[in-house]
Amino acid sequence: MLQMERYYAERVGHMQGSDIRDAFKLTEQPGIISFAGGFPAPESFPIPLIERLLAGMFKSDYSGLQYGPTEGLEDLRHEIALMMTAEGVACDAQNILITNGSQQALDLICKVFLDPGDIVLVEEPGYVGGLNAIGNYQGQKVGIPMDDEGLRIDIMANRLKEMASKGQRPKFIYTVSNFQNPTGVSLSVSRRRGLLDLAREYDFLILEDNPYGKISFGQETVPHIKTIDDEGRVIYLGSFSKILIPGVRIGWVVASKELIRQLTVAKQGTDLCSSSLGMKLVVESILSGELEAHVESLKVLYRRRRDVMLQALARYMPREVHWTRPQGGFFVWLRLPSYIDSKDMLPVAVAEEKVAYVSGQGFHVDGTGHNTIRLAYSQASEENIEEGIRRLASVIRRRLEVAM
C-alpha cells in the first residue's frame, strides 16, 4: 500500500484535530447527557418559516439552484450592510464578502495574511476553530490570558513591548469579542478601546469574530470594536449559523473594499461561491421581517438554559470549583483545582455517570488548561442540564476525595 505521508506538504505537520470533535465520539452511547457540542438547539430552528420561504422561492425564481457571484448575492450583501450600519459600522455592499460560515472567513484571512512563522496573538483560552485555522498556515500563536473582562490588555502591552525589542510584530490578533467560545466572557468596552490603541501603536490588525453577539441576555448593547475603528484596521466576521440555521453555512466579512477584493480572489480558488440556495434563504428571512422576532425567541430559550445551568452549578458543585457567568451565547467555563485533569476524567464521566463535556486543554496554546472544562447549555433540555450537572458534580467530588 502506498504511503501517502511522504507526499504531504510540510504544513500538514502543523494541522491539528479538534478535541471538541473527538469528544463527540464519546456521546454516541445511549443515555449520554452531553454538554460537548456548542450547536444551536434543533428545536429552535424556525421550520415553518423555512418551509414558507422555500415554497415561495421556487414559484417564479430558480436562481437559488444556480452558481452565484463569489462575493455573494448583491441583495444579501446590501441587507447585511444595512444591519451593520445600524449597529454603528458604516459600510455598503462592497465592504461585504459572503463566506461558508465564519470558519471559511478565518481560513481565507489566514491564507491572505500569514506566511510561515508570522506571529498571531490569540485569546488564552481561545476558539479551537480559529486556533486551527492559524496553525494550518503555520502561524506562530502567542496566547494572551483572559479574565472576567476578556483579554488582559496590560499583559498584552508587556508582550508587545517585549516583541518590539526583538524586532517582532504580530500580523493580527484573533478575538471572539462577545460571549466568547469557550469561556462565555465578553471583552469590556474599556478594553476594546485599549486593544485598538495597542493595535495602532504596534501596527497590527484585529480580527473580530462575533457569532454569538445577537444572543445577548442583557439590555445593554456593547459596541463592536469595528465601530470605533477609523482606519480599517478591524476585520469583522459575522454568521447566521447561531441565529437562523447552521446548515445554510452563511457567514460574512466586513472589511475595506481593497481587502474584500483580495479575499474574493482567495475564495475563487477555494469554492467559487457560497450556496446560492442558502444565501437566498437568508435574505428572504431578513426581508420577511421574521428573523428579528426569531432572534428574540432564541434569547428567551438560551437564557432559560443558562439560568438552569448556573443554578445547578451553585447547587451541586463543590466549593473548590469556579465558573463564569455569561451574559449571552452558549457556554460556561469551569475551573477545577489544579490537581484534577479534566481530559483524564472525561472517559470516567462518560462511563460512570453518562455525562460528557469538552476538556479545556485544547483551547490553550501553551499546554495549560488541563483543569478546565467547557460546558455548552445550548443543546441540552432544561431537565437534562439539571441532571447532567448533578452527575458531573458527582464525578468531580469523587476526584477530590481521591486527591485528598
Protein Blocks (a to p, Z undefined) as FASTA:
>chain_A
ZZfklmpcfklmmpccdfklmmmmmmmpghiacfkbccdcfklpcfklmmmmmmmmmmmp
cklmpccdfkbpfklmmmmmmmmmmnopacdfklpccdehjklmmmmmmmmmpcghiacd
ddddddfklmmmmmmnopacddddddfeopafklmmmmmmmmmmnopacfbdcddfbhpa
fkopacdfklmmmmmmmmmmnopadddddfklmmccbfbdcddfklmpcnopaccdddfk
lmmcfklopacddddfklmmmmmmmmmmmnopacfklmmmmmmmmmnopmmmmmmmmmmm
mmmmmmmmmmmmmmmmcfkbccdddfedjbdcddddfkbcfklmmmmmmmmnopacddfk
lmpcnlpaklgccddfklpcfklmmmmmmmmmmmmmmmmmmmZZ
